[in-house]
Amino acid sequence: MGSSEGAVTDLASLLGSIDIYLFDQILRGRVPVGSDVFDAGCGPGRNLVYFLREGYDVRAVDPDADAIGAVRELARALAPRLEASSFRAEPVEANSFPDSSADFVISSAVLHFARDTPHFRAMLDGSWRLVRDGGVFFCRLASTIGMEGRFTPLSNGRFRLPDRSERYLVDEETLMALTSELGGELVDPLKTTVVQDRRCMTTWVMKRTP
């Protein structure tokens, strides 16, 4: 009993509160050790614990200065070799990191907070431009897939969800069109989790083709 509890504690320490679908990408070898990892909209760093601990070159942006402060503290504890400037309080759509600078870009529960369609596209472009040729873009975002007709249209791509929250929502046709337009190639089929009577979360993973 004691050893089992210890193993759970060690796993939690290693992984933090990582998104399970991002963890799946790690298990499938999509983020080899030594990769340059970028979190576009990192929040306080829930998806970065493993990468920091395991020696990846990690960079991140978030518009919330307090969140970036938390990530810098996390990096100081787990990866003191990284510069504080690797983590910047900047909007995703206007971040100052160079183009084609990451092997694996994370956009987890970020794009559905877009104010409208131009803002959504600006955030997407600001994330996608960081992916180098052959690199992977991992995105989790709210969609209509699986609960079509269950959302109340507001304006500019935003909807009211059954749980009364408001999000910018995409559909399958939009994601497939964007994949083609951006010059991407799906690494996995689109996968959507339907949270009963609340929301749909789609995992969109694509590779940047040269």
C-alpha positions in Angstrom: 0.0 0.0 0.0 2.7 2.4 1.0 4.9 1.7 -2.1 1.8 2.2 -4.4 1.1 5.6 -2.8 4.7 6.5 -3.2 4.6 5.7 -6.9 1.5 7.9 -7.4 3.2 10.7 -5.6 6.3 10.3 -7.7 4.3 10.3 -10.9 2.4 13.5 -9.9 5.7 15.1 -9.1 7.1 14.2 -12.5 4.1 15.2 -14.6 2.4 17.9 -12.6 -1.2 18.6 -13.8 -0.4 17.9 -17.4 -3.2 17.7 -19.9 -3.8 13.9 -20.5 -4.0 14.4 -24.3 -0.6 16.2 -24.2 0.8 13.3 -22.1 -0.4 11.0 -24.8 1.8 12.8 -27.3 4.8 12.3 -25.1 4.0 8.6 -24.7 3.8 8.3 -28.5 7.2 9.8 -29.0 6.0 13.0 -30.5 8.2 15.2 -28.2 11.7 13.6 -28.2 14.0 14.5 -25.3 16.0 17.6 -26.4 13.2 19.1 -28.4 12.5 22.8 -28.2 9.1 23.1 -26.6 7.0 26.3 -26.6 3.8 26.9 -24.6 1.7 29.6 -26.3 -0.6 30.6 -23.4 1.1 28.7 -20.6 -0.9 30.0 -17.6 0.9 29.1 -14.4 2.7 26.2 -16.2 0.5 23.2 -15.6 1.8 21.6 -18.8 5.4 22.4 -18.4 6.5 20.5 -15.3 7.6 17.3 -17.1 9.4 19.3 -19.8 11.3 21.4 -17.3 12.2 18.5 -15.2 13.4 16.4 -18.1 15.8 18.9 -19.6 13.8 20.2 -22.6 14.5 23.7 -24.0 11.3 25.3 -22.8 9.9 28.8 -23.6 6.5 30.2 -23.1 4.3 33.3 -23.2 1.1 34.4 -21.5 -0.5 37.8 -21.3 -0.9 37.4 -17.5 2.3 38.7 -15.8 1.4 36.8 -12.5 1.2 33.5 -14.5 4.6 34.2 -16.1 6.0 34.9 -12.6 4.7 31.5 -11.4 6.3 29.8 -14.4 9.6 31.5 -13.8 9.5 30.3 -10.2 8.8 26.8 -11.5 11.7 27.0 -13.9 14.1 28.2 -11.2 13.2 25.2 -9.1 13.2 22.5 -11.9 15.4 24.0 -14.7 17.7 26.7 -13.3 19.7 26.6 -16.5 16.9 28.4 -18.4 16.9 32.2 -18.7 14.1 34.2 -17.1 13.6 35.7 -20.6 12.5 32.3 -21.9 9.2 33.1 -20.3 7.5 36.4 -21.3 4.4 38.2 -20.3 3.1 38.9 -23.8 0.0 38.2 -25.9 0.1 35.0 -27.9 -0.8 36.9 -31.0 2.1 39.5 -30.6 4.8 37.5 -28.9 8.4 38.5 -29.5 9.9 35.0 -30.1 11.4 34.3 -33.5 9.6 32.4 -36.3 10.4 28.7 -36.7 12.0 28.4 -33.2 10.2 25.4 -31.7 9.9 21.7 -32.5 6.7 21.3 -30.5 4.2 24.1 -29.8 1.4 23.7 -27.2 -1.8 25.7 -27.4 -3.9 24.2 -24.6 -7.3 25.7 -23.8 -6.3 29.1 -25.3 -7.8 29.8 -28.7 -11.4 29.5 -27.5 -11.0 32.6 -25.5 -10.7 34.7 -28.7 -12.8 37.8 -28.7 -13.8 37.3 -32.3 -12.7 35.7 -35.6 -9.8 38.1 -36.3 -8.5 37.6 -32.7 -8.8 33.8 -33.1 -6.8 33.9 -36.3 -4.2 36.3 -34.8 -3.6 34.0 -31.9 -3.5 30.9 -34.1 -1.0 32.6 -36.5 1.1 33.8 -33.6 1.4 30.2 -32.4 1.8 28.5 -35.7 4.6 30.8 -36.9 6.8 29.4 -34.1 6.7 25.8 -35.4 9.7 24.9 -37.5 9.5 22.7 -40.6 8.7 19.2 -39.5 7.6 20.4 -36.1 4.3 19.7 -34.4 1.5 22.0 -33.2 -0.6 20.5 -30.4 -3.9 22.3 -29.8 -6.9 21.7 -27.5 -9.8 24.0 -28.0 -13.6 24.2 -27.6 -15.6 23.2 -30.6 -19.2 22.3 -31.7 -18.2 18.8 -32.8 -20.5 16.2 -31.2 -23.0 18.7 -29.8 -24.0 20.5 -33.0 -27.1 22.7 -32.4 -26.7 22.8 -28.7 -25.0 26.2 -28.5 -26.5 29.7 -28.7 -24.8 31.9 -31.3 -23.8 35.3 -30.0 -21.6 37.1 -32.6 -18.2 37.0 -34.3 -17.8 33.2 -33.8 -18.7 33.2 -30.1 -21.4 31.1 -28.5 -23.1 30.6 -25.2 -22.6 27.0 -24.0 -25.1 24.9 -22.0 -23.0 25.6 -18.8 -23.7 29.4 -19.4 -20.0 30.1 -20.2 -19.1 31.8 -23.5 -16.5 30.6 -25.9 -15.2 31.0 -29.4 -16.1 27.7 -31.1 -14.9 26.0 -34.3 -16.2 23.1 -36.2 -14.7 20.2 -38.1 -14.9 22.0 -41.5 -13.1 25.0 -40.1 -10.2 23.0 -38.6 -9.7 21.0 -41.7 -9.7 24.1 -43.9 -7.2 25.8 -41.5 -4.9 22.7 -41.6 -4.7 23.0 -45.4 -4.4 26.7 -45.5 -1.6 26.8 -42.9 0.4 24.1 -44.8 -0.1 21.6 -42.1 -0.8 17.9 -42.1 -2.8 16.1 -39.4 -0.7 13.9 -37.3 -3.8 12.3 -35.7 -7.5 12.5 -36.7 -9.4 15.2 -34.9 -10.5 13.8 -31.5 -13.3 15.4 -29.5 -14.2 14.8 -25.9 -17.9 15.6 -25.2 -18.5 16.7 -21.6 -22.1 15.8 -21.0 -24.4 18.8 -21.4 -21.5 21.2 -21.0 -19.0 21.5 -23.8 -16.9 19.8 -26.5 -13.1 19.9 -26.4 -11.2 18.9 -29.6 -7.6 17.8 -29.9 -6.0 19.2 -33.1 -2.5 18.0 -33.8 -0.7 18.8 -37.0 2.8 18.8 -38.4 4.3 21.7 -40.4 5.2 20.3 -43.8 8.3 21.9 -45.5 
